[in-house]
Amino acid sequence: MDERILIVDNDETLCESLKGVFSREGYAVESTGTAESALKLIEEMPCDLIITEIMLYGIDGIELLKRARERYPEQIVILMTANASLDTAIKALKAGAYDYLLKPLMYEEIKQSAKNALMEKSLRTENIILKKEIIGKRSDFEKIVGESDEIITLINEVKKIADSKSNVLLLGETGTGKELFAKAIHYSSSRADKLFIPINCSAIPENLLESELFGYAKGAFTGASAPKKGLFEAADGGTLFLDEIGDLSHTLQAKLLRVMDDREIRPLGSIQTRKIDIRFITATNRDIIKEVKEGRFREDLFYRINVVTLKLPPLRERRGDVKILAEYFLYRYSPEIGKPLKFIDETAMRLLIEYHWPGNVRELRNIIERAVLLADGDTILPEHLPEELRTKGHFAPEAINTTLSIEDYTKEVILKHQSMSEQKLAEMLGITRKALWEKRKKWGIKKE
């Protein structure tokens, strides 16, 4: 073994004793009596594990832990003390200690704790390497995970239009990653040093959304005791991402069109106009053509936002990416949650690949995070996946007519899964419970 352990304690006898214990196990071991000297040692040569007494002369062990992790965020530290208290234990764990041991030490206990700590450090390093292998070298597109022809084609299209001034419309089901692509466009453009501001048009009430977008002058309405800069002004020089633009009221559609045409804004209650330079990226999961034909979305605004249109494929149409995405989320959440997971069982992976993914990538991300929380050992097994993935009657590709519009498709999913809990159904669709309730109300669907 070549792992290096640093022991920090002002008790020289204990230091020598621990050096002997760990040296016999094959570790390279050093010791010192103060936190100050320990910090100098790890600066000269980083170590894999620090085992330190909390009560030291000068800087204490918890402060040593904090400073070591500031320098090396992945540093593993075990704290030990003879003066245990609940308050100290809480402070130690909040500071990021791997373990908290009480003196007098049981050598078998500290040996096992050190072994587990070094294993976790090894897994963290391995996970980082695996994650890099998965996402590859994508520069500004590093967070877009996938190797399917559909995703590679889409990334190439984004690269071509990223640095233009043209407005972009992103179409795709909920959970397909529209905001992720919007960010990739912004940060690959010459506007990258300016703000990227995302707004969910369906999440903010109309009366508040207008003031959020345009800002207001002092005294514009009751309670406006000071002027407020709107998001249009804040995004000047950068990019404004209007998600769920299909949910904008006709009034706000008209005002947005004016802003796009004139490239200027006037805050509420003000007579002054201000020139702005904004690139607009918009997105919707609705059938926007149908919305225009039926008069719910302005045709002139549609042509304004539809200079470049990118269609994001649902996950069921790029099943080859399910494995790579599942592994990506595994390597992301395992170190975050503190679980030593490295693998997904073959049967579990087959279930993931065969699932229809109505909630798309967002649903897959949530399922893998849940599985990491439930799993023991180093492998995600079928029993760690939700029941609907494991049963033969799970939501299958042929269960829904995929030629339907997005709205009709969502409606049919809700009708077919009336017995499912609202929380589960909302998660499956990749929407909030409030949005599910609003859709039920809109279509007159009563919950069974």
Backbone torsions as a table, in degrees:
resi	resn	phi	psi	omega
1	MET	NA	148.5	-179.5
2	ASP	-123.8	14.3	178.1
3	GLU	-68.3	142.8	-177.2
4	ARG	-111.0	127.7	-179.1
5	ILE	-115.8	135.5	175.5
6	LEU	-114.4	124.7	178.8
7	ILE	-105.0	130.9	-177.6
8	VAL	-124.8	111.9	179.5
9	ASP	-163.2	140.6	178.4
10	ASN	-81.2	0.7	174.8
11	ASP	-91.6	98.9	-175.2
12	GLU	-61.9	-36.2	-179.5
13	THR	-62.3	-44.1	179.4
14	LEU	-64.4	-40.9	179.3
15	CYS	-59.0	-46.7	-179.6
16	GLU	-64.4	-38.9	-180.0
17	SER	-63.9	-45.7	179.8
18	LEU	-67.2	-36.0	177.3
19	LYS	-60.0	-41.2	178.6
20	GLY	-64.8	-43.7	-179.0
21	VAL	-59.6	-49.3	-174.9
22	PHE	-78.0	-30.1	176.9
23	SER	-63.6	-39.8	178.4
24	ARG	-65.6	-23.3	177.5
25	GLU	-84.5	-3.6	176.4
26	GLY	97.0	8.2	179.8
27	TYR	-88.3	153.2	169.7
28	ALA	-85.8	123.3	-170.9
29	VAL	-126.1	136.8	170.6
30	GLU	-129.2	160.9	178.5
31	SER	-142.5	157.1	176.9
32	THR	-155.3	163.7	-173.6
33	GLY	-100.0	-10.0	-176.5
34	THR	-134.8	156.4	177.9
35	ALA	-67.0	-36.4	-179.4
36	GLU	-60.2	-46.4	180.0
37	SER	-70.0	-32.4	177.6
38	ALA	-63.1	-42.3	179.5
39	LEU	-63.5	-36.8	176.7
40	LYS	-66.6	-39.6	-178.8
41	LEU	-65.0	-44.5	-178.3
42	ILE	-73.1	-22.0	175.1
43	GLU	-70.0	-38.2	179.6
44	GLU	-73.6	-39.8	-179.7
45	MET	-151.9	105.7	-178.5
46	PRO	-56.3	146.7	179.0
47	CYS	-115.8	160.9	-178.2
48	ASP	-81.5	-30.8	-176.4
49	LEU	-147.3	135.3	172.6
50	ILE	-112.5	128.4	173.3
51	ILE	-115.0	114.2	-172.7
52	THR	-132.8	143.1	168.8
53	GLU	-68.7	144.7	177.3
54	ILE	-75.2	-45.5	-175.9
55	MET	-86.0	91.0	177.6
56	LEU	-113.0	161.2	173.5
57	TYR	-72.5	135.1	-179.1
58	GLY	80.2	-125.4	178.5
59	ILE	-67.3	132.4	-178.2
60	ASP	-85.9	176.1	-174.5
61	GLY	-65.6	-34.5	179.7
62	ILE	-67.9	-39.4	177.9
63	GLU	-68.0	-36.6	174.8
64	LEU	-59.5	-44.5	177.5
65	LEU	-57.0	-48.2	-178.1
66	LYS	-62.0	-45.3	-177.8
67	ARG	-68.6	-37.5	179.4
68	ALA	-64.9	-40.0	-178.8
69	ARG	-75.9	-23.8	172.9
70	GLU	-65.4	-38.8	-179.5
71	ARG	-79.0	-42.0	180.0
72	TYR	-130.4	94.0	-174.5
73	PRO	-56.7	-25.9	-179.1
74	GLU	-91.6	6.8	-177.4
75	GLN	-61.7	132.2	177.8
76	ILE	-98.4	130.7	-178.1
77	VAL	-133.2	132.1	171.9
78	ILE	-109.1	129.8	179.0
79	LEU	-102.7	145.5	176.7
80	MET	-136.9	150.3	-179.1
81	THR	-160.1	153.5	173.9
82	ALA	-98.4	-9.9	-177.3
83	ASN	-112.9	73.3	-174.4
84	ALA	-75.7	142.7	172.0
85	SER	-152.9	154.1	180.0
86	LEU	-61.7	-39.4	-178.4
87	ASP	-62.7	-43.5	179.9
88	THR	-65.9	-41.1	179.8
89	ALA	-62.2	-42.5	179.4
90	ILE	-63.8	-43.8	178.6
91	LYS	-60.5	-42.4	-178.3
92	ALA	-62.5	-46.8	-178.0
93	LEU	-69.7	-36.9	177.4
94	LYS	-65.4	-33.2	180.0
95	ALA	-74.2	-12.5	176.3
96	GLY	106.0	18.9	178.5
97	ALA	-64.3	140.1	177.7
98	TYR	-73.4	-39.7	-178.8
99	ASP	-149.6	163.1	-175.8
100	TYR	-137.1	107.5	-173.1
101	LEU	-111.3	145.1	-179.1
102	LEU	-100.6	139.8	173.8
103	LYS	-88.7	151.7	-0.2
104	PRO	-68.8	141.2	-174.1
105	LEU	-75.8	142.7	169.0
106	MET	-96.1	117.4	-172.7
107	TYR	-59.7	-37.5	178.3
108	GLU	-64.0	-36.7	179.9
109	GLU	-66.3	-45.1	-177.8
110	ILE	-72.6	-31.8	175.9
111	LYS	-64.0	-43.9	-180.0
112	GLN	-67.5	-40.2	178.8
113	SER	-62.1	-43.3	179.0
114	ALA	-64.9	-41.2	179.5
115	LYS	-61.0	-45.3	179.5
116	ASN	-64.6	-40.3	-178.7
117	ALA	-63.8	-44.4	-179.7
118	LEU	-68.2	-32.3	175.8
119	MET	-65.2	-41.7	179.3
120	GLU	-63.9	-41.3	178.9
121	LYS	-61.9	-41.0	178.5
122	SER	-62.8	-41.1	179.3
123	LEU	-67.0	-39.2	178.2
124	ARG	-60.3	-45.5	179.6
125	THR	-63.0	-44.1	-179.5
126	GLU	-64.0	-39.7	179.9
127	ASN	-63.3	-38.8	179.3
128	ILE	-64.1	-42.8	179.6
129	ILE	-64.6	-44.8	-179.9
130	LEU	-63.2	-40.3	179.2
131	LYS	-62.0	-41.9	179.3
132	LYS	-64.9	-36.8	178.7
133	GLU	-65.1	-35.5	-177.2
134	ILE	-71.6	-49.6	-174.6
135	ILE	-79.8	-19.1	177.4
136	GLY	65.1	-167.0	-179.5
137	LYS	-96.4	95.9	-175.9
138	ARG	-117.0	10.0	-178.3
139	SER	44.9	-116.4	-177.0
140	ASP	-71.0	-8.9	-178.1
141	PHE	-105.1	19.4	-172.1
142	GLU	-63.1	-23.0	-179.6
143	LYS	-88.6	-6.4	177.0
144	ILE	-89.1	106.1	-173.2
145	VAL	-99.2	128.7	177.2
146	GLY	157.7	150.1	179.3
147	GLU	-127.3	6.5	-179.8
148	SER	-69.3	158.2	178.5
149	ASP	-59.0	-36.4	-178.0
150	GLU	-62.3	-43.6	-177.6
151	ILE	-74.4	-41.4	179.1
152	ILE	-62.1	-42.3	177.8
153	THR	-61.6	-43.0	-179.1
154	LEU	-65.2	-42.3	178.3
155	ILE	-61.6	-41.7	178.5
156	ASN	-64.3	-37.4	176.9
157	GLU	-65.1	-42.4	179.7
158	VAL	-62.2	-42.2	-179.8
159	LYS	-60.9	-35.3	-178.8
160	LYS	-67.9	-35.5	-173.3
161	ILE	-103.4	-3.6	-171.8
162	ALA	-56.1	-43.5	-172.6
163	ASP	-95.6	11.6	175.3
164	SER	-84.7	172.6	177.1
165	LYS	-95.8	-2.0	-174.1
166	SER	-65.5	143.1	173.9
167	ASN	-69.8	147.9	-176.8
168	VAL	-125.2	134.2	175.2
169	LEU	-110.9	122.5	178.6
170	LEU	-103.4	123.8	179.2
171	LEU	-113.1	138.9	179.1
172	GLY	168.3	159.0	179.7
173	GLU	-66.6	164.1	175.5
174	THR	-58.9	133.9	175.8
175	GLY	89.0	6.5	-178.6
176	THR	-86.8	-7.6	175.4
177	GLY	99.2	34.6	-177.1
178	LYS	-64.1	-41.3	179.2
179	GLU	-67.6	-34.2	178.0
180	LEU	-61.2	-43.4	178.4
181	PHE	-70.2	-36.0	177.5
182	ALA	-61.1	-42.4	178.0
183	LYS	-65.0	-39.9	179.4
184	ALA	-61.5	-39.6	178.2
185	ILE	-63.4	-48.1	-177.5
186	HIS	-62.3	-50.9	-173.6
187	TYR	-77.0	-4.1	172.9
188	SER	-101.5	4.9	-176.7
189	SER	-106.3	174.6	177.4
190	SER	-71.8	-6.2	177.8
191	ARG	-90.7	5.5	-172.0
192	ALA	-59.4	-26.3	-179.3
193	ASP	-84.9	-1.2	175.7
194	LYS	-104.4	179.2	-173.1
195	LEU	-76.2	143.3	165.7
196	PHE	-108.1	116.0	-175.2
197	ILE	-118.3	112.7	177.5
198	PRO	-92.1	140.2	176.9
199	ILE	-133.7	128.5	174.2
200	ASN	-93.0	105.2	-173.5
201	CYS	-63.9	-24.0	-178.2
202	SER	-87.0	-11.0	-174.2
203	ALA	-94.0	-10.8	-176.6
204	ILE	-117.6	127.3	178.3
205	PRO	-55.8	147.5	-173.6
206	GLU	-55.2	-43.8	-176.9
207	ASN	-65.3	-28.9	178.0
208	LEU	-85.5	-33.1	-176.7
209	LEU	-62.4	-39.6	-179.5
210	GLU	-62.7	-44.7	179.5
211	SER	-69.6	-31.1	176.8
212	GLU	-66.1	-39.7	-177.9
213	LEU	-75.8	-47.7	-172.5
214	PHE	-92.9	-20.2	-172.8
215	GLY	74.4	-177.5	-179.6
216	TYR	-154.8	158.6	177.7
217	ALA	-88.6	160.9	176.4
218	LYS	-59.8	132.1	179.2
219	GLY	80.4	8.8	-178.6
220	ALA	-62.5	-29.6	176.7
221	PHE	-159.2	170.1	-179.0
222	THR	-58.2	125.6	-179.7
223	GLY	98.7	-11.0	178.6
224	ALA	-84.0	74.7	-174.7
225	SER	-80.1	-11.2	178.7
226	ALA	-149.4	151.5	178.7
227	PRO	-66.7	151.2	179.0
228	LYS	-132.1	130.7	177.1
229	LYS	-74.7	133.0	178.6
230	GLY	-85.8	172.0	-177.6
231	LEU	-70.6	-28.9	174.2
232	PHE	-58.6	-46.9	-179.0
233	GLU	-68.8	-39.3	-179.5
234	ALA	-63.6	-31.3	-177.5
235	ALA	-86.5	3.8	-177.7
236	ASP	-54.6	126.3	-177.9
237	GLY	88.4	-13.2	-177.2
238	GLY	-115.7	-143.5	-174.7
239	THR	-128.3	135.5	174.6
240	LEU	-111.0	122.4	179.8
241	PHE	-104.9	110.8	-179.5
242	LEU	-100.1	97.1	179.9
243	ASP	-83.6	149.2	-177.9
244	GLU	54.3	46.3	-178.9
245	ILE	-63.7	-22.8	177.9
246	GLY	-64.2	-15.0	179.7
247	ASP	-90.9	-1.1	178.9
248	LEU	-66.9	141.3	175.9
249	SER	-69.3	162.4	179.1
250	HIS	-60.9	-35.7	-179.6
251	THR	-62.1	-47.8	-179.5
252	LEU	-72.4	-30.0	174.6
253	GLN	-59.3	-43.2	-179.6
254	ALA	-64.6	-41.4	-178.5
255	LYS	-70.1	-36.1	177.7
256	LEU	-66.4	-41.0	177.9
257	LEU	-59.1	-42.1	179.4
258	ARG	-62.1	-42.5	178.4
259	VAL	-61.5	-43.8	-179.8
260	MET	-65.7	-36.8	-179.5
261	ASP	-72.7	-47.1	-172.3
262	ASP	-90.1	-19.2	-175.9
263	ARG	56.2	38.7	175.5
264	GLU	-149.6	156.8	-178.6
265	ILE	-129.4	159.3	172.8
266	ARG	-133.7	113.0	-179.9
267	PRO	-58.4	152.5	179.0
268	LEU	-58.8	132.8	177.7
269	GLY	81.0	3.4	-178.5
270	SER	-110.4	153.3	174.4
271	ILE	-103.0	-4.1	-178.9
272	GLN	-90.9	135.8	173.0
273	THR	-103.6	154.7	-178.5
274	ARG	-132.1	131.8	177.3
275	LYS	-73.2	141.2	178.3
276	ILE	-134.4	153.6	176.8
277	ASP	-126.0	96.7	-175.4
278	ILE	-127.1	139.7	167.4
279	ARG	-96.3	129.1	-179.2
280	PHE	-100.0	126.0	169.5
281	ILE	-117.8	125.9	-177.8
282	THR	-120.9	161.4	-178.6
283	ALA	-151.3	152.3	174.5
284	THR	-157.0	150.6	173.0
285	ASN	-101.4	6.2	178.6
286	ARG	-87.1	163.6	170.5
287	ASP	-79.4	92.0	-170.4
288	ILE	-66.9	-31.7	177.2
289	ILE	-63.7	-42.8	178.3
290	LYS	-64.8	-38.9	178.6
291	GLU	-62.0	-39.6	178.3
292	VAL	-66.7	-47.2	-178.5
293	LYS	-60.8	-35.4	-177.8
294	GLU	-92.2	7.2	171.6
295	GLY	81.3	10.5	-179.3
296	ARG	-89.0	-14.8	178.2
297	PHE	-134.6	133.9	-175.8
298	ARG	-63.7	131.8	-179.7
299	GLU	-66.0	-39.7	-178.6
300	ASP	-67.1	-35.9	176.7
301	LEU	-68.7	-39.0	178.7
302	PHE	-57.1	-44.6	-179.6
303	TYR	-69.2	-25.3	177.8
304	ARG	-71.6	-42.8	-176.3
305	ILE	-85.2	-14.8	-171.2
306	ASN	-98.9	38.2	177.7
307	VAL	-67.9	-48.3	173.9
308	VAL	-125.0	128.1	179.2
309	THR	-116.5	129.8	175.9
310	LEU	-120.4	128.8	179.5
311	LYS	-102.9	119.9	-179.4
312	LEU	-89.2	123.3	-176.5
313	PRO	-72.4	143.2	173.7
314	PRO	-68.3	159.7	-175.4
315	LEU	-63.7	-30.9	-178.9
316	ARG	-66.8	-17.1	178.6
317	GLU	-95.1	0.0	175.6
318	ARG	-139.0	59.4	-174.9
319	ARG	-61.9	-22.7	178.0
320	GLY	-63.5	-18.3	179.6
321	ASP	-90.1	-9.6	-176.8
322	VAL	-61.1	-44.7	-178.2
323	LYS	-62.6	-48.7	-176.5
324	ILE	-66.8	-35.5	177.2
325	LEU	-68.9	-42.9	179.8
326	ALA	-60.5	-43.9	179.1
327	GLU	-68.0	-37.2	176.9
328	TYR	-59.0	-48.0	-179.6
329	PHE	-67.9	-33.6	175.8
330	LEU	-60.6	-48.9	-178.3
331	TYR	-70.4	-21.6	177.4
332	ARG	-79.4	-46.2	-172.4
333	TYR	-86.3	-25.5	-179.0
334	SER	-57.1	-52.6	178.8
335	PRO	-69.5	-32.8	179.2
336	GLU	-62.7	-42.5	-177.3
337	ILE	-85.7	-17.7	179.1
338	GLY	85.4	31.2	178.6
339	LYS	-111.2	139.7	-176.9
340	PRO	-86.0	47.8	-177.5
341	LEU	-85.0	137.3	-178.8
342	LYS	-129.1	-19.9	-170.7
343	PHE	-132.9	158.9	168.7
344	ILE	-118.8	123.0	-178.6
345	ASP	-53.7	146.7	-176.0
346	GLU	-58.6	-43.0	179.0
347	THR	-66.5	-41.2	178.2
348	ALA	-62.5	-40.2	178.9
349	MET	-65.8	-38.1	178.4
350	ARG	-63.4	-40.8	177.4
351	LEU	-61.6	-40.7	179.2
352	LEU	-64.5	-43.2	-177.4
353	ILE	-68.0	-35.6	-176.9
354	GLU	-81.6	-15.1	-177.8
355	TYR	-68.6	152.6	-173.1
356	HIS	-83.6	-18.7	175.8
357	TRP	53.3	62.7	175.7
358	PRO	-63.7	-27.4	178.7
359	GLY	-93.6	3.5	174.2
360	ASN	59.4	-147.2	-173.0
361	VAL	-62.3	-35.8	179.5
362	ARG	-61.3	-41.4	178.8
363	GLU	-65.4	-41.9	177.7
364	LEU	-61.3	-43.9	178.5
365	ARG	-57.9	-46.5	-178.4
366	ASN	-64.5	-38.8	-178.8
367	ILE	-67.8	-40.3	178.4
368	ILE	-68.8	-40.0	177.3
369	GLU	-60.7	-43.2	178.7
370	ARG	-62.9	-42.3	-179.1
371	ALA	-63.9	-39.7	177.6
372	VAL	-61.4	-40.1	179.3
373	LEU	-64.8	-37.0	-174.8
374	LEU	-85.1	-24.3	-170.6
375	ALA	-75.6	149.2	169.4
376	ASP	-115.9	163.0	-179.5
377	GLY	74.1	-149.2	-174.7
378	ASP	-116.9	10.6	-173.3
379	THR	-136.0	137.0	171.5
380	ILE	-81.7	125.0	-178.4
381	LEU	-108.2	165.9	179.7
382	PRO	-54.1	-36.8	-178.2
383	GLU	-67.7	-12.2	177.0
384	HIS	-86.6	-5.4	179.8
385	LEU	-94.4	156.0	179.2
386	PRO	-59.8	154.4	-175.4
387	GLU	-59.2	-37.0	-176.1
388	GLU	-65.0	-21.4	176.0
389	LEU	-82.3	-26.6	-172.5
390	ARG	-91.5	-19.1	-177.0
391	THR	-94.0	152.6	-178.7
392	LYS	-64.1	-25.3	-177.5
393	GLY	-89.3	20.0	-178.8
394	HIS	-69.4	168.0	-174.3
395	PHE	-63.4	102.2	-172.2
396	ALA	-99.6	159.8	-177.7
397	PRO	-56.2	-38.0	-176.7
398	GLU	-80.2	-5.4	-175.7
399	ALA	-71.7	-23.1	-177.6
400	ILE	-127.2	142.2	176.2
401	ASN	-74.6	105.5	-174.5
402	THR	-78.5	0.9	175.2
403	THR	-84.9	-5.6	-179.9
404	LEU	-68.0	159.2	171.1
405	SER	-66.9	163.8	-177.3
406	ILE	-60.0	-41.7	-179.0
407	GLU	-65.5	-46.9	-179.6
408	ASP	-67.3	-35.0	177.1
409	TYR	-61.0	-47.2	179.4
410	THR	-61.8	-41.5	179.7
411	LYS	-61.0	-43.6	-178.9
412	GLU	-67.2	-36.4	176.3
413	VAL	-60.5	-45.8	-179.8
414	ILE	-61.5	-43.0	-179.7
415	LEU	-65.5	-37.4	-177.7
416	LYS	-74.5	-20.2	-174.9
417	HIS	-121.5	42.2	-178.7
418	GLN	-63.5	-28.8	-177.5
419	SER	-79.6	-12.4	-179.1
420	MET	-75.2	148.4	178.8
421	SER	-63.5	151.7	-177.7
422	GLU	-60.4	-38.9	-178.9
423	GLN	-63.0	-46.4	-179.0
424	LYS	-66.3	-41.5	-179.2
425	LEU	-65.0	-41.1	178.2
426	ALA	-63.1	-42.0	178.8
427	GLU	-64.5	-39.6	-179.5
428	MET	-64.1	-37.5	179.1
429	LEU	-82.2	-13.7	-179.2
430	GLY	74.8	30.6	178.9
431	ILE	-127.5	171.0	178.5
432	THR	-80.9	162.2	176.6
433	ARG	-63.7	-33.2	178.1
434	LYS	-64.3	-43.3	178.9
435	ALA	-64.0	-37.8	177.7
436	LEU	-63.9	-43.4	178.8
437	TRP	-61.1	-42.0	-179.5
438	GLU	-65.5	-37.2	178.7
439	LYS	-69.1	-40.0	176.1
440	ARG	-59.0	-45.0	-179.2
441	LYS	-63.7	-43.4	-178.5
442	LYS	-60.5	-40.6	-175.3
443	TRP	-97.8	2.3	178.9
444	GLY	66.8	33.0	179.7
445	ILE	-93.7	115.4	178.4
446	LYS	-90.0	139.3	-179.2
447	LYS	-71.7	135.3	178.2
448	GLU	-70.2	NA	NA
